């Protein structure tokens, strides 16, 4: 063997073994890191973890979110979670909202929920004609907010242009638009009120606003009359006729004499009332006081609002309903004859 080659081999041999060892250590660290990374992503922090509400606030950065996940003991390592989001290109996909998360979920599952915006929500349905008291009772039964909190929230001040002609001191009765809503699991009463008001604003389209301007009524008066129509009859075709009747009575100075306003005053679902009951003192009593009551008696749907703005014009001045059928009359004698025939 060449003497010089042997010398060179012996000279560099002392560097080869440490280099091999160092490379082996690097590879081992790499393999262990990858293994830890995969184990971290796929194994939950606590298989018996309970579900909690995790809030991602608007404007929260991915670092803050990862740190909060670790703080709430949903993941064990915020840095590793952050690395995954960066490498997978999902760091900017997390959406604000309330999420139902648990330490029994793997970090991969948590990341999937957050980046796909699977927020925790609850469906609520507000029927047409319900008043604030009805809505509050329902929300409390649904464990959403208390009835008292909801009532208090409706007395607060809100900045919406359609509230401009609402008399001072009057609440939001009439403006809480009936519909089905998806609400956050942690929504408070004020948030829900704003959601309903936002919907009212969307439903009050430019064509409806123009129709209100032409009607001679303002928005508050329109909503007030619509709330009465809503409670009096349920069929769309009847609403248009009844709206026309009420407008006829208003134009001739007659009292509206709406049983729906007595229901509101007495908090009753009865359809017929005694003479004494129609004499109950209240600014909502349309038997005692001609014209519109002091305010809405419930929250009307869009059909009732449109019925008031686009009524069917007739010569009728009287009506009553029984078993889903509404009977109309032009004179008091005709009205009383029909009552005797169909009611008495």
Buried (B, 14 or more C-beta within 10 A) or exposed (E): EEEEEEEEEEEEEEEEEEEEEEEEEEEEEEEEEEEEBEEBBEEBBEEEBEEBEBBBEEEBEBEEBBBBBBEBEBBBBBEBBBBBBEEEEBBEBBEEBBBBBBBBBBBBBBBEBBBEEEBBBBEBEBBBBBBBBBBBBBBBEEEBBEBEBBBBBBEEEBEBEBBEBBEEEBBBBBBBBBBEBEBBBEBBBBEBBBBBBEBBBEBBEEEBBEBBEEBEBBBBBBBBBBBBBBBBBBBEEBBBBBBBBBBBBBEEEBBBBBBBBBBBBEEEEEEEBEEEBBEBEBEBBBBBBBEBBBBBBBBBBBBBBBBBBEBBEBEBBBBBBEEEEBBBBEEEEBBEEBBEEEEE
